């Protein structure tokens, strides 16, 4: 049985350039046999009945590795067998579909409909040697030592809070003009995990598997289960500046807007100049996922300033064709009392580092990331 236990001893909450440390539970409590048994039907309830290969292919017809339907299903099963904070495991099919639609809306957007294993803006080209090692030619790089923009020297294996070891990267001697991709911490995976301190949290979560993501961050772009696990870890543990996780935002608040606030609130709640189209693309992906899964109504757009206005603007302009059928089918947020009751009994909140940049992996045809 694969073990993706969350091991989050000291966690980072970042806002702008300021980071603070939060103490969290030392390890995940062992799941009981009853909990394991309850999760054995995850494949049937999520990946057969509710989310099929056909739906995956409809939403992402040009998906590339490491994004696959099988990899997603295996990752869900293995995650929920071990971790105390399950994913897509609501009490009803409606709750499961609501969370899955919100999750898919975000990861489809962040990964350019599962076509971007690595962010577009950092490497002009990639090459692979005879043993499979991947090399990156950074944008604007002319050789010599390269400084990774996602290496925080304030976060090291011995600092508190910690991070993966990182340093200026030498030019490859076997691949002149390139540097080793495994020495860089740019965005990878469904939610474009980036920065050395975020990779450290993922590495800790995969430690029991004998996987050192710090030493091989490019596994998030090449291993299908690790790619999905990186997104599940963020979804179930990161609170950003909001105070709730994405999973809690769906379950307790009934809100898609709050999930966006966790993921990219600094740029999209409300949208700053240049990110208006980013919101429209994200909304259209969410609406497409909601239609494919057959949800009853969209989650509330509350929790993200200006999101409802952007939704109406997008539908009216024709930029969000998938959202037109949902214009009059947007749910109301849960009452404050219901939210408080739900949060009081939900899994303990464990803040993890907010992914510091989100938006479709930047290229000439997609919105820029920060």
N, C-alpha and C positions, 0 to 999 in steps of 0.2 A: 504494500500500500504506500503510495507516495505521501510524503509529509510536507505540507506547505504551512506549518504552524507559524503564526505571527509572533515574532520575538521583537518587541518594541520597548526597549528599556529606557532610552532617552530619546525624545522626539523633538522635532523642530517645527515651530510654527513661524512662517515668514510672512512679513508684510512689507512690500517694497524692499528696502535694503536692510531692514531690521529683523533679526531672528531672536526668538526666545525659546528656551528649553522647557519641556514639560515632562514630568516623570509619569510613567505609565506602568501598567502591570508587567511583571518581570517575564511572564511567559503565558502561553495559552493554556487554560485548564484542559486536562485530558477529557475528550468526549466520552460519554458513556456508551455502552453497547446499544442501549435503546436509541441514542442519538444517531449512532452509525446505522442502525437498522432503518431508522426513519429516513435516512438519506439514500438508501439503496435504490429508491425509485426515482431519484432525481433525473436520471436519463430518460425515463418514460414520461415524467411530468413536464420536463422542460424541453428536452431535445428530441422527443418523438411526437408527443401530442401537441405541444405549444409552439415549439421552434424547430422546424424541419429543415432538411437540406435544401428543399425547394425555396423556402423563405429566405434562407441565407443567400442562395444564388440570385434571387430576385433583387435583394437589397444591394448585393455586391457582386455583380456579374463579372467584374474584371479583377476580383480579389487575387492577390499574389501571396506567396509564402512570406511570413509564417502564418498568415491568416487562413484558417480552414475551419469548416464546420466540425469536423471530427476533433480537431485540437481544442476548439471551444468547449465542446461537450465533455471531453475528458478532463479539461481543466476545471469545469464547474463541479463535476463529480468529486474529483480529488480535493478541491478546496472545501467543499461542504462536508466531506467525511471527517476532516481534521479540525477545521477552524471553528471557534465559538461564535464568530460573526458570519453566518452563512449569506449566500447571495442568491437572488431569484428564488427565495424559499418562503414566499408569503403563504398565508393560511388558505387562500383561495386562488383559483386560476386567474381571476381578475387582478389580484395583487401581484401575482408573478408576472403577468403580461405587462402591467403598468411599469414595473421596475425594469423589465427587460427592454421595453420600448424606449424608456428614458436612457438606459445605458447604451443601447444601440445607436440612438440618435447622436449621442456624444462621440462614441468611438468611430462611427462612420465618418463623422465630420473631422475628427482629429487625425485620422489615418487616410484621408482622401478616399473614402469608400473602400478601405482595406487594400489600397494600392501603394501605400507608403510604409515600408517597414522601418525606414530611417527618415528623419526630417530632411527635407529637400535643400534647405538653405545653407547647410554647413559644408557639405562635400560636393565639389564640382563633378567628381567622378570617383568610382570605386574600381578596384582591381583585386584579384585573388591569386595567391601563389599556388605552387604545385601541391602544397599540403592543406590548402583550404583557408589559410589565414587571409583576412580581409584588410585591405588598405584603403585609406581615404586621401583624396587630393583636395585639401581645404580650399574653399573659395578665396581667391586672391593670394594663395600661397605660392611663393617662388623658391622654396627650398630653405634648408636650415632648420633651426629650432622653431617649433610651432607652439603657441600658447593657446590652450583650450579655453574658450570663453565660458565653458560650463565647469571649470575647475575652481572650486572655492578653497583657497589655501587656509581659510579659517576652520575648515572641517577636515580633520584627518583621523586616522584610526585611533589616535590617542587623545584627541580633544573631546570636550563635552559641551555641545553635541558633536557627534562624530561624522565621518564621511569616508568614502573610499580614498585611498592615497592617490594623489594626482600631482603632476608637475609638468613643466614645459616638455614637450614631446620632440624627440630627435627625428630627423629625416631618416627614412628607411634606407639602409645600405643596399638591400636587395631590390627595392622598388624606388629608385630615385624619383623625387618629386611627390612622394606619398609619405604618409605616416600611418602607423598601425591603428586601425579602428578601435581595437580593444584598449587603447590608451586614451580614448575620448569619451566624454559623457554627454553627447548631444541627444536629442530626442529620438526615442525608439518605441515601437510597440503601439497598441491601440490607443493609449492616452499620451503617447509621446513622452515617456518618462525621461527626465533630463536632470542634470546636475549631479555631482559626485555624492552629495549627501542623500539624495533620493535613491540613487542606486545602492547606497549602503543599506537602507531600510529593506530594499528588495533582496539584497544579498543575505541579510539576517533572516528574512522570511524563508529563504530557500536553503538555509544552512544545513538543516537535517537531511536534505537531499544530497549533501556533499557537493553542492554547487557554489562556487565563489563568483558571484556576479561582478564583484569589484574587479576581479582579475580578467573577466571576460564579459564586459557589458554588451558586446555585440550579440550575445546569446538571446537577448530580448528581441533582436531583429531576425534571428534565424531559428530559434526553437519555438514551436507553436504553443506548447503548454506554458513555457516561461513568459512568452509574450502576453498571453491572456491573464496569467497570474499577476503580472505587473499592473494591469488595469483593475483587477479585482481588489488588490491590496489598496490602491488609491480609493476605490469606490467605497470600501467598507471601513476605512480607518481615517482618511484625511478629512479634516474639518475646515482647513484654511482659516479665514477670519470669520466664518459664519457660526461655528459652534456646533454644527451637526454634520454628519457624514452625508454623502449622496444617498446611501441606502436609507438613512433615517429621514432625509428630506422627502423621499417618495412614500415611505411607510407611514410616517408620523404627520407630515405636513400635507401630503397629497400634492406635492409641488415639483414641477419641472424647473421652474424659475430658480428655486433654491439650489438645485443640483448645478445649474449653470453658475450661480454665485460662488459655490465651492470651487468649481473648476477654473473659472476665468472671470470672476466678478470684477476684478480690477480694470478689465478692459471692455467688458460687455454689460455691466450692470451699474450704470447705464453705459451704452456704447460710446467710446471715445472716437474722435475723428479717425476715419480710416478703417474702422472695425464694423461699420454698419452692415456691409455685405457678409461679414463673417457670421453675424447673428442670423441673417436670412438663410444662409447655407445650413447652419446648424438646425434652425427651426424646420427647414424642409426635410432634412434627414430624419428628425424626430417624427414628423408627420408621416413620412414614408414608412418608418418602422411601426408606428401605431396602426396604420392601415394594414400592413402585411400581417401583423399579429392579431388584428381584429379586436383592439381594445374598445371599450364602450364609449369612452370620451378621453380627451387629452387631460393630462394633469394640469393643475392650476399653473398659470404663468406668474403668479405672485412670487415674491422672494427675490426678484431681480428687477431693479428699477428700469422702467421703460420697455420691458419685454413685451407686454401686451400691445403697446403702441407699435412696436416693431413688427409684431405678428400681423396686425391689421394693415400696416403699411406694405408688408411683403405680399400678403394675399391680394391687396388692391392693385399692386403694381404688376402682378403676374410672376414675380420672382420666386414665389413659393407655391408652385402648382399642386404639390402634394398636400398642402395645408387647406386648400379651398374647401374640401369636404368637411373640415373640422371647425369651420368658422363659428358655428353655433353649438359646438360640442366641446366646450372647455369647462372642466370641472372647477368647483370652488375649493379653496384651501380648507383644510380641517380646522375646526374651531380651536381656539387657544387651549381650552380645557382638554380637548381630545389630544392635542399635540403634547401637552404636558404629561398626560397619563401614559401615552405611548412611549415617550422618551424615558419615563421613570421605570418602565419595565423592559425596554429594549436593551440590546447588548451594550455593555459599558462603552462609552465613547473613548476611543483611543486616537488622539490626534496624531497624524503623521504629516510629513512635509508636504505642503501644497506643491503640485507640479507648477513650476514657475513660469511656464510658457505654454499657451494653448492656442489653438486655431489650426486650420489645416496647415500641414507642413508647407512652409512657404516656397513658392516657385513663381515663375512669371505668370502663371495662370491661377494662383491661389492666394488667399489672404496671408499676409505676413504674420509670423509669430514674433513674440517678444523674446 
